[in-house]
Amino acid sequence: MKLQNDLLLRAARGEATQRPPVWLMRQAGRILAEYRAVRREAGSFINLVTNPELAAEVTIQPVDILGVDAAIIFSDILVIPEAMGLPYEMVEQRGPNFPEVIRKASDLSRLRTADPHRDLSYVLDAIKITKSRLNGRVPLIGFAGAPFTIFCYMTEGRGSKTFSEAKKILYSDPELAHQLIGMITDSTIAYLKAQIAAGADLVQVFDSWAGILSPQQYETYALPYLRRICEAITEVPVTIFAKGAFFAREAIGRLPCSVVGLDWNMDIAESKALIPGKTLQGNLDPCVLYASYEQIRRETKNMLTAYGAHPFIANLGHGVYPDTDPDKVRCFIDTVKEHAAMLH
């Protein structure tokens, strides 16, 4: 089916577009009252993720309500550990928790390489339903967590400021680290390929905890596995977003991906110089959306001006925060669209 709005795909491929596409990480979520209503109906976050009908509904909400140029399938990066045999729970106000963790080589025997058609069919079904209901209006983005980020959760057992348990393994048992990250990578490649076969037009890999590594560790425990993913996914454009890894931008730019995501700590001019041949994505600070409408417009225009003619996708430097006013989000989106119109 031909897309009515293919701005995102053209920008991802580095082609000229009449304006930059705009979408937001975590756009399908708590900022929308409509999402909260469906979440109540589901009863829990995990019920919502695993119900294809409801996941499709909240995926499409921001397209209808906010006017974004892409939908991103509503799911969670932690479905991969669960599919590998390490289930998680989502604790209200505290985030994810793994009752069991991987800390030694013998723990690996509890894991398997995920089979997306057996273990993650609910995500694939949600993608198919979403594609059908979008009816070609905008592209659909699929996603997964980066192998190192998933490794962090599987070894630490929960979110952390330092991920010291995870990093301890890098020093004390590097062989275990590589084995586990390799298994995660195999599972992730199969999962992303299944998402694409189900209808995802582009995929994004979220390396949320990349910033806790030293540059040398990133070269050892993150980049080789990201490269394997990028080399395996040839069907659609791939975006790599490594939050906090400002030191790795140049290296990520050398991967065979189409788009490099920037967080708000990564200067746009510097990033354009470091990554000349790639489309960039980002990088407005999500906290700007707490400001006045006038300031949101000003900060957004500054970001657009900084990108200039370099191919880019307008987004935030991380996910939109849950207590953000949807009208402020709409102000950001509209400013991107209006600013581009003024330039032509």
Secondary structure, 3 states (H helix, E strand, C coil): CCCCCCHHHHHHCCCCCCCCCECCCCCCCCCCHHHHHHHHHHCCHHHHHCCHHHHHHHHHHHHHHHCCCCEECCCCCCHHHHHCCCCCEEECCCEEECCCCCCCHHHHHHCCCCCHHHHCHHHHHHHHHHHHHHCCCCCEEEEEECHHHHHHHHHHCECCCCCHHHHHHHHHCHHHHHHHHHHHHHHHHHHHHHHHHHCCCEEEEEECCHHHCCHHHHHHHCHHHHHHHHHHCCCCCEEEEECCCHHHHHHHHCCCCCEEECCCCCCHHHHHHHCCCCEEEEEECHHHHHCCHHHHHHHHHHHHHHHCCCCEEEEECCCCCCCCCHHHHHHHHHHHHHHHHHHC
